[in-house]
Amino acid sequence: MMQAGESASTTAGQIAAQPAADLAIATRGLRKVFDGKVAVRSLTLEVPRGEIFGFLGPNGAGKSTSLKMLLGLVAPTRGQATVLGHPAGDVGTRRKIGFLPEHFRFYDWLTSAELLRLHGRLYGMSHASLRQKVPELLDLVGLAEHAGKRLRDFSKGMLQRIGLAQALLNDPELIFLDEPTSGLDPAGRRLVRDIIKAQRQRGATVLLNSHLLSEVEITCDRVAFIKHGEVIETRDLNSLLEGQTTVLVRASNLTPEMAAGVEKWASSVALQDHQLTLAVPSREALPEVLRYLISRGAEIYEFTPQRLSLEERFLQIVGSEGGL
Amino acid sequence: MGTWIMAGVTFREAARKKILWMAIAAGLAFLALFGTGLHYQMKDLAARGMNPILLKQIPGTMLMVGLYAIDLLTVVMTVLVSVDTLSGEIASGTIQAVATKPLPRWQIVLGKWLGFAAMMTAYLALLVGGINLITYAMARVTAHNVPQGFALMWLESVLLLSITFFFGTHYSTLTNGVLALGLVGLAFLGGWIEQIGAVTSTTSAVNVGIVASIIMPSEALWRRAANSMQSPLASVLNFSPFSSASLPSSTMVVYAGVYAAVALFFAIRSFSRRDL
């Protein structure tokens, strides 16, 4: 098992130098054709261990098929994929993998505790360890009160939660989450975020497939934009702050003089009522800007560096074909 | 290990979804009906002072009718309970969470197969055992060679199970059911053509029946089962679903066994190779 925090902050530059053993996922030219229709054109991807990696792309971009190939559910037409250092689909490696399918469906005649016990048994876990693990997980996903309730009486959100618990049974080294928050209310989404964070601290790798850009933005270390089953671009979300940064300042008494005053650090400044938006070439300048504004008497309520909007980039990539 | 877990889940599913209990209840109702009918029949025969040979022959024939109904019930029940297990779970995506666990896919198929096979064995044992007990209790008559007849009927059920599994890895639930029961119908018709052909000494008709049995040997198994369960005298006298004007060879029984094994093998192979 990996140590907490290990390689959690790996940047894009380092990835190329990663030896294969340190990669949770590595694919080269992975392709899938269903009855003459190309689902995934050529997926080449490297995800280091310990990273929270987001898969972004429009509907039909081949995200789920890619995940299924990595999990061994779908056989690639061509190309190679290794997962935790073994060929994708390797039965032994699945012991270290957790998976929440997109449309989580399971034997709805089971109760939630029975479902977890069954999956635990399929993972090869002992009855003794399951006696401890099952209540823990039910508690974690907020279903402790529903341990004896059958899944057929569960709401979509509850199914998503039990699906998530099922994906964590074996303390996996690699977790695939396909649209984990699609059926969840804001509290549920928060829960998923917290769980992903906890997995990161444990040193696990998470591959997150989500439509919700804000979720991905908050959760992921790196994202790949997928279109037609190809990686168009990967982005390191942690390093975005190192380069040009846009800062949003909300203050009650901003003046045009103050806006002019910060121009020496900024490449662009815009003032509108109580809101000042400025782009700085380096985030190193941010403390200076803040000190300056305070020294001029600005009553600051918010000072937020903006991550480059994923949404903007997503829409650029998706173009007019979009269809979230 | 995975195989046994899947077998257990399959059995538990049938119990939880009440399929098992309904099948048992229907089986018990069937036995109750049979017992009631036989009771009145025996009462009437005794009152009339029937001769002792006929007094054995009539309940013996009723027993064979009952066994024939059990055979049909078992075949249909085998297809019905297992028709959705692979195709349904593939279509709904339910199989994904299982197939990504550390167990080879063959264990999923074999486990499910074993679960259903165990269930059908219990079902068949209940009905065949029950009807023989009832007939013995009321008329001191049982089928001639129950173990052999039971084994042949069991093989018929297992054959249908393997075929349903095979189709289940290729087609939707409905198509699977249509195909499996269609084959049973074909074998049924072929069996009759063969019998009539044998009685009228029409070799071509017999051959049509044999070809039908090669395509689907279920009816041939029933005829072997019927032959081993009824008294040698009755099998010569009667022309019925139990008669053996043209008795399928023991090679056909071996063929049916191989057929079932091959169907299961290809079901496993196709499930292991297909995308889920």
HADDOCK unambig.tbl for C-alpha pairs under 7 A between the chains (distance, minus, plus):
assign (segid A and resid 71 and name CA) (segid B and resid 100 and name CA) 6.49 0.50 0.50
assign (segid A and resid 73 and name CA) (segid B and resid 275 and name CA) 5.84 0.50 0.50
assign (segid A and resid 73 and name CA) (segid B and resid 276 and name CA) 5.30 0.50 0.50
assign (segid A and resid 74 and name CA) (segid B and resid 275 and name CA) 4.41 0.50 0.50
assign (segid A and resid 74 and name CA) (segid B and resid 276 and name CA) 6.06 0.50 0.50
assign (segid A and resid 75 and name CA) (segid B and resid 275 and name CA) 6.34 0.50 0.50
assign (segid A and resid 91 and name CA) (segid B and resid 102 and name CA) 4.98 0.50 0.50
assign (segid A and resid 91 and name CA) (segid B and resid 103 and name CA) 6.18 0.50 0.50
assign (segid A and resid 91 and name CA) (segid B and resid 104 and name CA) 6.29 0.50 0.50
assign (segid A and resid 92 and name CA) (segid B and resid 102 and name CA) 5.86 0.50 0.50
assign (segid A and resid 94 and name CA) (segid B and resid 100 and name CA) 6.60 0.50 0.50
assign (segid A and resid 94 and name CA) (segid B and resid 101 and name CA) 5.82 0.50 0.50
assign (segid A and resid 94 and name CA) (segid B and resid 102 and name CA) 4.89 0.50 0.50
assign (segid A and resid 95 and name CA) (segid B and resid 101 and name CA) 6.85 0.50 0.50
assign (segid A and resid 95 and name CA) (segid B and resid 102 and name CA) 5.32 0.50 0.50
assign (segid A and resid 101 and name CA) (segid B and resid 97 and name CA) 6.91 0.50 0.50
assign (segid A and resid 105 and name CA) (segid B and resid 93 and name CA) 6.57 0.50 0.50
assign (segid A and resid 105 and name CA) (segid B and resid 94 and name CA) 5.00 0.50 0.50
assign (segid A and resid 106 and name CA) (segid B and resid 94 and name CA) 5.08 0.50 0.50
assign (segid A and resid 109 and name CA) (segid B and resid 16 and name CA) 6.63 0.50 0.50
assign (segid A and resid 109 and name CA) (segid B and resid 17 and name CA) 6.98 0.50 0.50
assign (segid A and resid 122 and name CA) (segid B and resid 2 and name CA) 6.28 0.50 0.50
assign (segid A and resid 122 and name CA) (segid B and resid 101 and name CA) 6.16 0.50 0.50
assign (segid A and resid 122 and name CA) (segid B and resid 102 and name CA) 6.80 0.50 0.50
assign (segid A and resid 123 and name CA) (segid B and resid 101 and name CA) 5.99 0.50 0.50
assign (segid A and resid 123 and name CA) (segid B and resid 102 and name CA) 5.88 0.50 0.50
